[in-house]
Structure formats: structure tokens, C-alpha cells
Amino acid sequence: MTRVVVDVMLKPEILDPQGEAVVNALPRLGAGQVASVRIGKRIELEFTEGTDEKVMREQATEIADKLLANPVIEDFTVRLPDASEAEPTA
Amino acid sequence: MSTVESAGVVDTVGRAQATPDEPQPFAELGLREDEYQRIRDVLGRRPTQAELAMYSIMWSEHCSYKSSRVHFSQFAEKSPKTDRLLAGIGQNAGVVRVSDDLAVSFKVESHNHPSFVEPHQGAATGIGGIVRDILAMGARPVAVMDPLRFGEASHPDTARVLPGVVAGISQYGNSLGLPNIGGEVVFDPCYQGNPLVNALCVGVLPVSRLQNMAASGVGNVVVLLGAKTGRDGIGGVSVLASATFGDDAGAARPSVQVGDPFIEKLLIESCLEMYDAGLITGIQDLGGAGLTCALSETAAAAGLGMRVALERVPLREASMLPHEILASESQERMLLIVEPSKLDEVLAVARKWGVLATAIGEVMPPAADTGPRLIVDWHGATVVDCPPGSLADDGPVYRRPMRPPADRDLVAVDRAETLPRPADAEELKATLLRMAGSPNLCDKTWVTEQYDRYVRGNTVLAQPEDAGVIRLSEESGLGIALSTDGNGRYAKLDPYAGAQLALAEAYRNVAVTGANPIAITNCLNFGSPEDPEVMWSFGEAVRGLADGSAALGIPVTGGNVSFYNQTGMVPIHPTPVVGVLGVLDDVSRRLSSGFANDGDRILLLGETRPELSGSEWAWQEHRHLGGTPPEVNLVAEQALASVLRRAAEVELFSGAHDLSDGGLAQALLESVLRHGVGARVRLPDGLDDFVWLFSESTARAIVTVPRGHEAAVRALCEENDVPWQPLGIVDSKMDGLDVDGLFSVSVEEMREAWQPTLPALFDRSATPAT
């Protein structure tokens, strides 16, 4: 496994205008029971075959902190997807 | 967090009475021991958690102006009386009458600290905040401007901060549909750890629509309008705006706010509809200090009480505690005071625009024994019960110690006039080109092209002109001109003169459009008021501005103070930024810069002296800052403004451009590059060529005079005692600028020097030249 997934979300206390716009549109689709929507982004990093798991985690964390996320207003998680999670449908 | 909240108990007034000795984190909230004791004296008990939060915010430097207030009485004492002034200092923004039925509201504010922590959102919410201030006066916001100051242009952190700030301003302002008509971009190492992001907004209102903040009328309903309340910037005002950044600013990671310009747009339209329908008794925007500030200021302004059911406030996060709701700085909210009979209509207008509106409280009569009280309930239990005036008006006032800098005399004698100068014509030309490419004088298009300058269709002039001009009336052509200026280097050398020089430059920039300057606003950016040298420079700047306002005969209508702009112990240069508003009776007669018509005579108005200390040349070529700044002559500024105004009215000039940073050399270069039309000039006698080109003497402008008007212009100048010098002629066959007997410089050479600086530094999409 050479893939690392980084999920970036706005911190819970930060306003998400995009999410607000979606939640306000949902009643028009008949999905009025949705109370809140938060929108983030998922980034997939493919490391070269055989890279050490610990190295992948460390590098992905550094990449996320310095480039992918804005730590002032966003949180991120780094994970190595397990086998049950589907490969990209390319 | 205190033990009270972690235990899930709400700290009510009853509980505060029962547990008088419970320790409270007042110091962590920025309150001094004696300030905390005063709160206990005011209340006759310990404050509740919510009250402590409210006092800590309202008594912070940012909200209480506790260090600056003693200096501001000068504005009231010295400001000239005028019947144009409809709202002045102490209101959300100044309002001045520009015609029988129209008035203009304008103000500049700082958003320095948030913009350093998170440049994009910090700058964006800075626009949002100043726009709501203008809206709260009853005006429709019509334009914004941004005076910006950053550290060294080539520093890596400037590459982080500047693009973010510019993107934030453009994202919020462009989304709102407001043209950005000017401002400044200045670089100096003193702003490296503390950039200055100031934002100005201007709005227009019929005189009869003027609003005020007082929560008057017992029984009236208190309505919260706009976005839901979340945990945005909790304590942001007292923590963000009053603390200084250490080296590791990232570690604190305070909770910054994210705004939504589309909600703000709906807020603007709904408020304007309510004003026009006469539904609003009082209104206040929620900015820094959120509900705390809005509730206490509206109640205090009316001298009445207020009772609020806090659980009615619509929340983004249900778990929020009373003190968090009161301190939240969530954006895009306004507080309305509405008569009960008009409440349904107000709610209907809000619904139409898709904005939340919630009745959260009621205006109360003063209690017979204790006077007006601000009472906040939380699910039936009282969590705040205090006099609103004690929060809004009776905060601490400090007369901070002031001391002139110890090295003042040494700096004053270290004059730039003695520095080595270009030796020959070849070096003069090289200096002109190097200076034109320097970050402070170079082309700012890379920044301003990211802003929408012409949306709404009323922009007459915008950057790179000296002032922004907006048309207010299509029928009469009535318009306004606005400029903001400030020079931290001048103010560092002499803060009294520095403030007046900023005022003089903004005044002149407005005047060169042909407008009549009528009002002043300001944003005073300084270091820590606890530093006696900073406080001295602040006192001097306020005195300079107040005296300048009196001398020019135009009032200071309001402003903003930003303290604690420093890194460690090192403050920024004192940076008073001054905005001047002018009126143009007919914008079709405004003057713009740039050479355009073949054969026009070029004149230099005003007197040139060998004044180089604090100049762009001294800084750029020698990294020198010493001596005394150019002489201030406000009488000469007024005379120059009279000539420009009169000449614009009777169309004697084809163009005008103010002389300031970089002197005549820079003004000539900009005038040629404006339309790519060349000129042949000859420097007058009497002074060194170098002084003619690079001195920064004030009260000067270059103007172009169509053939046949020379005699009239000469008479006009003589009548007003404005010295003038013939400089040369506009010549479309000349490629660039020919300075007789010295050098010629082509348009191409000038463009290659002037244009690429900012794109090369900040354009990430630019591909390296191959």
C-alpha cells in the first residue's frame, strides 16, 4: 500500500459559507432534515512503491501542515486507507 | 476555562452573589488588578463569567480607547465648526453633507493583527467590518479603498502576507460589488512582523435617512439581523488586537473569523429597505466585541436599560455558553431597535432577502434605584446585570507617560541633504530608473487589477490616479474624491509634522482632481502605548492632525486607533494614515493625471526647496532615515488647492498630478507612462538639477495647460500667491522624456524599469523567462 489520504476540514468554530449555501439549498430538494453541512477536501498522495509506512505518514503530515491545509483555520487528518477502502475508480 | 464551565454550571448573578470569593481569570483576559476591583465596585459583587468577559472586552484598548481618549478632546476643541457635519467622532462613522439632500459617510479602520495571522480572511473581514459601519449610518456603501503596508518586498514572509491580503480584499469587495478606487501599497522593514491592513469605505445617503445607534423608546424590540452566531474570534478583540505577536505567531493560533460577502450583500439590501420604509429606530453593526459592544453601546447611547433573552440568539453551534455568545465576533450581523408595531414588517423584509432576524430583547426604563441596567437572561436565569454605561462609556482612562525619543536630536542632525548625490547626467538617469523600479514607486497594477474598480458604473477615477472619484448623481454630475495617505518615515522623524504631511498629501491628492476637500478621517497605527516614546509620538501625531484640521478649516469626522503594532520591543514607525474627502460639483470637469495633448505646456506649481531627509531617494539609494522631513505649509496647500479647483471649473488645465514620493522625477515618469505620450522639459535655474528632480517639497503639482490658456493660468497663480515654473511641453513625437541638456529616456526604458517589480516578486503563476 503506497497511498496516504489527507482529509482537510475547516475547524469546527469557523464559518463554512459553502456548507451554509448547500444546507440552505437542501429543503428545495426535499432534504429539509439535514441540519448542517460542512465541506472539506480529500487529497490522495501516492508514494513510490515500497516506501516505509512511517516515512509516508511523517511526510504526508508535513505536506499537509505546510501546503495542503491552512492550520490557522483548518484541521487535517492523515491516514493510510485499509484494504476495504476501494482503489480509485480510474 | 474556569472550573465553573468545565462543571457545566452556568455562572448566574445569584451564583456570583453566593460565591464572592471564587477566583476569576481576569489577568488572562487582559484586565489589571485595579480594573477588576473597579468592576467589583460597579457591580457590588464579583462579576459573573459573562460579565467578566464583557468588561474585559469593552475595557480593552481596542474598544475603550483607554490610552488614546485623553488626546482626542483636541479634535473636538480644534476642529472647525461646519454645518456640513451631520455625524462626527463617537458615531459608527462620520457623515458630511455634500448637497442639499445628499450626504456621504466615510471611515477608515485597521485590521492589522488578524491580517498577519490569516492574511486572506483577515483582510476580507476588514472590508466587511468597515462596510457595516457605513451601512449603520444609513448609507449605501459605494466604494472601498485600502492603504496597505508590508515589510521588505523581497522578504519571504511578505510573499505570504501580501498575496493573501490582496486576494482577501478582492474576494470580499468584488463579491459585494463594491469598486476599490485607491489606497496605498508601501514597503518598509519596520512592518515586517506587523503589516498594516487598513480599510476605508464610503457610502451615500439622502440626508433624511441618517440613522443613529441609540436604543431609544422604552418597550421597543431588540432584533438581531444577519448570520448565525458561532465561535468566531471569541475574545478576538481583546486577545488579537491587544496582544503583541512573539516570534512564534503560529503557536497561539487564535480563532480567526471567516466572512461571507454574499450574506453581507443581503444585509445591506435588507437594511436599506428597512431604512427607506422608516422601520428602524436605532441600529448598530456587530464588529469586534460582537453583541457585547452592540448591546451596551446602543443602550448607553439612549440612557436606557435593556433586557435580552440570550437563548433566542440563533447559533451555529448549540453548545455555546452565554459568555461565548456575548463575545463572538461572527461576521455579517446587525442589531436593530424596532418599535413593536413595526416588528412584523421588519421580519418580513428580512425574510424577503433571506436574512435571519430574531427578536432577542426589549428596551427597558431605568430602574428607580439603580438607573439603567443591561440584563441578559439565559434560559430564565440572569447571567448579566450591569449598568450599560459602565461598559460603553466609563471604562478606564489612562494618561500614559510620554517621552520624546532619546536619540531625537542625533537623528535630526543626520540629514539626507548631505548624502552623496548622482554625479552627472548619466547617473541622474540611472537613479530615476532605479527609483521607478523600487517597490514603493513601481507600478501597482499587479495589486489593483485584482480589484474591481468600475463595478456599479460610477467610478470616474481610480488607481493609478491621485485620488478615487465616484459620481453620486447622474443628473447633476455631483461627485466625491477620496484619497488616503501616510508616510511612516516622515512620522518617525517628526510625528507632529508626519501627521500633517499625511493630511497635506491626502488633501493635495483630492485637490488635483479639482475637488473641494471638506472632511478628514484617520487611522492611527502605532506601537505599544505602554512605551513612553510611542505614546509621545502618538500625542504629537494627534496634535499635528488636530492643528492641521483647524488650519485647513475642515473637520476630523472620526477615525480609528490601532496600538500594539510591534514585534517584540520594536514598534513600527508611527503611521498615521489620513483620508480626505472632497466634493466635485460636476465630475465631467475633474482633472486626471498624465500627458495627453500635443503642445500642452507643462507647469510646475509650488515652491521647490532642497528637502531630501526622509525622502524616497534617501531611503532607496542610501537606506538612510534621518534629518527633518519636508516643511509643512498648509497655507500653500490651500492656495494650490484653490488654483486647481478654479482651473478645473473653468477648464484651464488638461491634466494635473501631485508631487510626493520620488518628487518631480517620478511625477514626470508617471505622467509620460499614463498614456505613453512623451514630453520635452528643461529644469529651471536656481537649484541643483538633482534637487529639482528628487526633492520632496510639499504643496506642489505639475499641470498641463492647453495653448492659449497660459496668460489666464499665470494670472490665477499670481492671484493665489502660488509660485509657478514653466517646465516644458507635451510632445507626442518624443519617445519618452527628454530633460534638456541632461538625458533622454524612452517609454520602453521607463516601462521596463517601472512595471515588472511586483509581478516578479509576487506572481506565482508567472513562468520564468526562457
Chai-1 contact restraints between the chains, C-beta under 6 A:
chainA,res_idxA,chainB,res_idxB,connection_type,confidence,min_distance_angstrom,max_distance_angstrom,comment,restraint_id
A,E13,B,R231,contact,1.0,0.0,6.0,A-B,restraint_1
A,E13,B,S255,contact,1.0,0.0,6.0,A-B,restraint_2
A,I14,B,V258,contact,1.0,0.0,6.0,A-B,restraint_3
A,L15,B,G230,contact,1.0,0.0,6.0,A-B,restraint_4
A,L15,B,V258,contact,1.0,0.0,6.0,A-B,restraint_5
A,P17,B,D260,contact,1.0,0.0,6.0,A-B,restraint_6
A,V72,B,V117,contact,1.0,0.0,6.0,A-B,restraint_7
A,V72,B,E118,contact,1.0,0.0,6.0,A-B,restraint_8
A,V72,B,R253,contact,1.0,0.0,6.0,A-B,restraint_9
